[in-house]
Amino acid sequence: MLRCTELGLSHGDLEEMTMGMVYDMLIERANDQEKYPLKGQPGTLKNFFAGGGRIG
């Protein structure tokens, strides 16, 4: 309940959500605080799937 309160979820919100939805929100919140050293550039994902080479 503490983590739900930190996310700003009320008891009414929780009644309309599954546990999976709550877990997903908690995971996303934790991911938002991570620092990722590698940033994607426009077009790199398209090139990767089209066989255009490595990313990075």
Secondary structure as a PSIPRED ss2 file (coil, helix, strand):
# PSIPRED VFORMAT (PSIPRED V4.0)

   1 M C   1.000  0.000  0.000
   2 L H   0.000  1.000  0.000
   3 R H   0.000  1.000  0.000
   4 C H   0.000  1.000  0.000
   5 T H   0.000  1.000  0.000
   6 E H   0.000  1.000  0.000
   7 L C   1.000  0.000  0.000
   8 G C   1.000  0.000  0.000
   9 L C   1.000  0.000  0.000
  10 S C   1.000  0.000  0.000
  11 H H   0.000  1.000  0.000
  12 G H   0.000  1.000  0.000
  13 D H   0.000  1.000  0.000
  14 L H   0.000  1.000  0.000
  15 E H   0.000  1.000  0.000
  16 E C   1.000  0.000  0.000
  17 M C   1.000  0.000  0.000
  18 T C   1.000  0.000  0.000
  19 M H   0.000  1.000  0.000
  20 G H   0.000  1.000  0.000
  21 M H   0.000  1.000  0.000
  22 V H   0.000  1.000  0.000
  23 Y H   0.000  1.000  0.000
  24 D H   0.000  1.000  0.000
  25 M H   0.000  1.000  0.000
  26 L H   0.000  1.000  0.000
  27 I H   0.000  1.000  0.000
  28 E H   0.000  1.000  0.000
  29 R H   0.000  1.000  0.000
  30 A H   0.000  1.000  0.000
  31 N H   0.000  1.000  0.000
  32 D H   0.000  1.000  0.000
  33 Q C   1.000  0.000  0.000
  34 E C   1.000  0.000  0.000
  35 K C   1.000  0.000  0.000
  36 Y C   1.000  0.000  0.000
  37 P C   1.000  0.000  0.000
  38 L C   1.000  0.000  0.000
  39 K C   1.000  0.000  0.000
  40 G C   1.000  0.000  0.000
  41 Q C   1.000  0.000  0.000
  42 P C   1.000  0.000  0.000
  43 G C   1.000  0.000  0.000
  44 T H   0.000  1.000  0.000
  45 L H   0.000  1.000  0.000
  46 K H   0.000  1.000  0.000
  47 N H   0.000  1.000  0.000
  48 F H   0.000  1.000  0.000
  49 F H   0.000  1.000  0.000
  50 A C   1.000  0.000  0.000
  51 G C   1.000  0.000  0.000
  52 G C   1.000  0.000  0.000
  53 G C   1.000  0.000  0.000
  54 R C   1.000  0.000  0.000
  55 I C   1.000  0.000  0.000
  56 G C   1.000  0.000  0.000
